[in-house]
Amino acid sequence: INKGVLVADNKLTELHKTTPGGLVVAVEFDQPVQQQWLDQLKEVAGIEKVSDTTYRFAVSDAAFVRKQLQEMARLHGLDIVSLQTGNHSLEDVFRNLTSK
């Protein structure tokens, strides 16, 4: 419900499909990265900076983006501390539905 209007009434699995970049890839590096490196990644619908070393990417092809992140880390001498793939959180889905 958004401002008194029902914006969604479906199973969570279906609601996840309404959020751009159906999957999330979360990565943490051992040191800060330059934004321009991240902007060069392909197949990324959105980038969220969580901290100086941690980012979340909205993607449609998680395996492809993970490979790009690994290559970027190798090229720039970075270590990947954590690399995870998952779905958008319920909060992400809610924000997407109520921002329309």
C-alpha positions, 0 to 999 in steps of 0.5 A, a space after each residue: 500500500 502506497 499513499 492509500 493505494 494498493 500497489 502490489 498483491 502477489 507472492 514475494 517471488 513475483 514481487 522480486 521480478 518487478 525490481 530492476 536487475 533481478 539479482 544482487 551481487 555484493 562485493 567487499 574489497 580490501 581497499 577503496 576502489 575508484 568509481 570509474 572502475 565500477 562504472 565500466 562494468 557491463 550488465 549492471 542496472 544499479 550500484 549502491 555504495 555500502 561503504 568505502 570498500 563494499 558495494 551492491 550491484 543490481 544485475 540480471 546476469 550474476 555470473 557475468 558480473 562476478 567474473 568482471 569484478 574478479 578481473 577488475 580486482 586482478 587488474 588493479 591489484 585488489 583483493 576481494 574479501 567477500 563476493 555474494 549473490 542473492 535476491 533483492 531484500 524485501 525493503 528493496 522491493 518495497 522501495 521500488 514499488 512505492 517510488 513509482 
